[in-house]
């Protein structure tokens, strides 16, 4: 299969596509393993137009779409400085979201997004990258291990009304 993966920055006028993609990816990832009420509660607060527009305008965050043959296949959100979701490593670079639609998984889209994140962290002279991943998301953990991330800590992530344990994985670059 000859496919072309293209990574491009998400613009404020892409907000509708970002909202739809965010919701679809989150449902695909968590509907089968989490209470649907918790998933829906989280989505209603995390993926509003106002919230995502604010995130797009934040100077210390960036978001990127991944395209496969001109179809949106996934996205990436990275943070640094005060935009990080945790303060454990204040001088680090965070990968907050890396999602790929199920129909594009296994086609190296996630790898291209990860390469983009690592490249951006290096460009900005960071020496450490971190991310949070649900303790039961073995597929994602395996992917992060492949790229050299190791579990160093944990934190609680609220999925709706239910606390869940996330591993905080770190990679020094």
C-alpha distance (Angstrom), angle and dihedral (degrees) to the residues before:
residue distance angle dihedral
X1 . . .
X2 3.78 . .
X3 3.78 109.0 .
X4 3.74 133.5 163.2
X5 3.81 117.8 -139.1
X6 3.78 115.0 -160.4
X7 3.82 125.3 -174.5
X8 3.79 117.4 -157.9
X9 3.81 135.4 168.3
X10 3.78 116.2 -97.8
X11 3.80 112.7 -119.6
X12 3.81 127.7 -153.0
X13 3.80 90.3 -107.9
X14 3.85 88.1 59.6
X15 3.82 90.3 66.6
X16 3.83 96.6 114.0
X17 3.82 92.2 52.8
X18 3.81 90.3 45.4
X19 3.81 93.0 51.8
X20 3.81 92.6 47.5
X21 3.81 93.3 45.7
X22 3.81 93.4 46.0
X23 3.79 92.6 52.3
X24 3.80 94.2 43.9
X25 3.82 93.8 48.7
X26 3.79 92.8 46.7
X27 3.82 92.3 49.5
X28 3.81 91.5 47.6
X29 3.80 91.4 49.8
X30 3.80 100.8 44.0
X31 3.83 112.6 18.8
X32 3.80 94.1 87.8
X33 3.81 96.1 47.4
X34 3.81 106.9 31.6
X35 3.81 134.5 53.5
X36 3.81 106.9 -83.9
X37 3.81 90.5 -136.1
X38 3.83 89.7 58.0
X39 3.82 92.0 47.1
X40 3.81 91.9 49.4
X41 3.81 92.7 46.0
X42 3.80 90.6 52.0
X43 3.80 93.5 47.0
X44 3.81 92.2 49.6
X45 3.80 90.7 57.9
X46 3.82 102.8 32.6
X47 3.79 102.4 43.9
X48 3.80 105.5 43.6
X49 3.77 120.0 134.0
X50 3.81 91.3 -116.0
X51 3.81 94.3 49.9
X52 3.81 95.7 46.0
X53 3.81 92.6 44.7
X54 3.80 88.8 52.3
X55 3.81 90.5 49.5
X56 3.81 90.7 50.1
X57 3.81 90.7 53.3
X58 3.81 95.0 49.0
X59 3.81 111.4 113.3
X60 3.81 93.9 -145.8
X61 3.81 97.0 50.8
X62 3.79 134.0 66.9
X63 3.80 132.5 -169.1
X64 3.79 128.5 -162.3
X65 3.79 135.5 -172.3
X66 3.78 120.6 -141.6
X67 3.79 114.3 -144.3
X68 3.79 126.7 -163.3
X69 3.79 111.5 -163.0
X70 3.82 88.7 -21.4
X71 3.83 95.0 -51.1
X72 3.81 119.2 116.0
X73 3.81 104.7 -111.7
X74 3.80 103.9 168.8
X75 3.77 146.9 -35.2
X76 3.78 146.0 -125.4
X77 3.80 132.1 -146.6
X78 3.80 121.8 -169.6
X79 3.82 131.4 -178.3
X80 3.77 139.0 -171.5
X81 3.78 136.8 175.4
X82 3.79 115.0 10.3
X83 3.83 92.1 -9.1
X84 3.79 93.3 72.0
X85 3.78 114.9 112.3
X86 3.84 91.6 -134.7
X87 3.79 132.0 35.0
X88 3.81 97.2 -148.9
X89 3.84 92.0 108.1
X90 3.83 105.4 24.1
X91 3.80 94.3 178.4
X92 3.81 94.1 49.4
X93 3.80 135.1 97.1
X94 3.82 118.5 -116.7
X95 3.78 128.9 -147.6
X96 3.79 98.3 -155.1
X97 3.80 100.0 172.2
X98 3.76 133.0 16.0
X99 3.80 111.9 164.3
X100 3.79 133.1 164.2
X101 3.80 124.4 -171.1
X102 3.81 111.8 -111.7
X103 3.80 93.9 -115.7
X104 3.83 89.5 59.7
X105 3.80 98.2 43.1
X106 3.78 114.9 115.5
X107 3.82 91.0 32.1
X108 3.84 97.2 95.7
X109 3.82 94.7 -103.6
X110 3.82 91.9 125.4
X111 3.80 90.0 48.4
X112 3.80 91.6 53.1
X113 3.81 90.5 49.6
X114 3.81 90.5 49.1
X115 3.81 91.3 49.0
X116 3.82 88.2 51.3
X117 3.81 91.3 51.1
X118 3.81 93.7 48.4
X119 3.80 91.4 45.8
X120 3.81 91.6 51.0
X121 3.82 91.5 48.5
X122 3.81 90.0 52.2
X123 3.83 91.9 46.6
X124 3.80 88.6 54.3
X125 3.84 90.4 48.3
X126 3.79 97.6 -115.4
X127 3.78 117.9 156.3
X128 3.80 98.1 -163.6
X129 3.79 134.5 46.2
X130 3.77 123.8 -169.5
X131 3.79 139.2 179.5
X132 3.78 139.7 176.8
X133 3.79 122.1 -123.4
X134 3.80 130.4 179.3
X135 3.79 110.4 -101.5
X136 3.83 91.1 -125.1
X137 3.82 97.0 48.2
X138 3.80 95.1 99.2
X139 3.81 94.4 165.6
X140 3.80 92.4 57.3
X141 3.81 92.4 43.5
X142 3.81 90.6 53.2
X143 3.81 89.3 50.4
X144 3.82 92.0 50.7
X145 3.82 91.9 46.4
X146 3.81 88.3 54.0
X147 3.81 88.0 59.1
X148 3.81 92.1 49.0
X149 3.81 101.4 -98.0
X150 3.80 117.6 146.4
X151 3.81 129.4 -165.9
X152 3.82 107.9 -107.5
X153 3.80 104.9 159.9
X154 3.79 142.8 -12.1
X155 3.77 139.9 -127.3
X156 3.77 138.8 -175.1
X157 3.79 117.8 -101.2
X158 3.78 117.3 -167.0
X159 3.79 112.0 -132.0
X160 3.77 99.6 -170.1
X161 3.79 104.4 -57.8
X162 3.79 94.8 -21.1
X163 3.80 122.9 90.2
X164 3.78 113.9 -138.4
X165 3.79 130.0 -171.3
X166 3.78 115.5 -116.6
X167 3.77 124.0 -169.2
X168 3.78 114.3 -131.8
X169 3.79 105.7 -139.4
X170 3.79 122.4 -164.2
X171 3.79 136.7 -163.0
X172 3.78 123.2 -172.0
X173 3.80 113.9 -146.8
